[in-house]
Amino acid sequence: MDTSVVLTPKKRSSRKLLDQLEQAVKKRSSANLIAWDILGGSSLSAPLSMNDFVKATDKGIPKRAVMNLAEVMDVPMKEMAPLLNVSYKTLSRKRTTDVLDALTSSLSIELASTVARGLSLFESREKFNHWLQKKNRSLDGFTPFQYLNTPTGIRTVNRILGRLEEGIYT
């Protein structure tokens, strides 16, 4: 088995995860590396390409990766479930090591990539999470967080983040 693409996050304290991400942001690590860390792949070799993310999707990522993502986004798992197109009951029944299906894994990876991009841009988890919850004119008064429940919405939020990276007010 190719361990470079199997995300098996070690159980780690949320404080350690957040400190690790803060260091990655300060070092200006790539969004792909930050996303990989959020998903729990920090104990593995860095992803060589987006193909590693696709392979991780095919194999499925563990529930722990979603828990990490919820921690970074500062949202309860009850709010994460709709973003992943899964019921909260189904998600809560899974053990932290249970592997999620390909669709849920893919949505988790897309969310982690968007969060990583936002962390890189805002250079602060608190500032990024505040932006996620703030109404945005480009989204007709909705919050970016409200758009994260579909692939199209995630793409829209990524476009806004791209414009912000370029210095375009949105």
Secondary structure, DSSP 8 states (H G I E B T S, - for coil): --TTS--------HHHHHHHHHHHHHTT--HHHHHHHHHTGGGS----SHHHHHHHHHH--BHHHHHHHHHHHT--HHHHHHHTTS-HHHHHHS-TT-B--HHHHHHHHHHHHHHHHHHHHHS-HHHHHHHHHS--GGGTT--GGGGTTSHHHHHHHHHHHHHHHTT---
